[in-house]
Structures are given as structure tokens and as C-alpha cells.
């Protein structure tokens, strides 16, 4: 059996998050952390921009703040952290 690459494990964690873990069961602070790791994993070294409605400004600010807190991580580090959280959540659900 060959070991999956980091990118394959990351894609699998995303699939698990989308299909097996209801968003409503995830605390909002954990959702923000997952968002930040996901964003950093996919968007390393790009700037954050948002064009939306004023009612979204608070949510956007929280997301941007969460992402800024993990900007020091490489894309690979962010992927590993995302995978760890998803697998822990899956384990906790069993």
C-alpha cells in the first residue's frame, strides 16, 4: 500500500469535512481556524480582498483576522494542521 501524498490527504480531509461533518456541528471558532488553514494552504502569499455587502463586514473581519494569524505557516504546514483537525473531529464523532 502506497502512502498518500500531502495533497491527496488534504483533498480527502476536505471531502470528509464537506460530506461527513455537518457544518452546524462545528463551533464557530473551529470553523474560523479551519477556514484560515484552508485559505493559507491554497492561497499562500496572496492578499485578502473581499467585495460584499456591509452585513458581511463583521464575518469578513473575523475571517481575515483568523487567516492573518496563520500567515506565518507554509502551505504544507497549513494543510497538515487542517488534516489534523478534521481527523480529530471525525474521531470525536465516533
Secondary structure, DSSP 8 states (H G I E B T S, - for coil): -----HHHHHHHHHHHHHHHS-GGGS-HHHHHHHHHHHHHHHHTT--------GGGHHHHHHHHHHHHTTTTS-HHHHHHHHHHHHHHHHHHH-
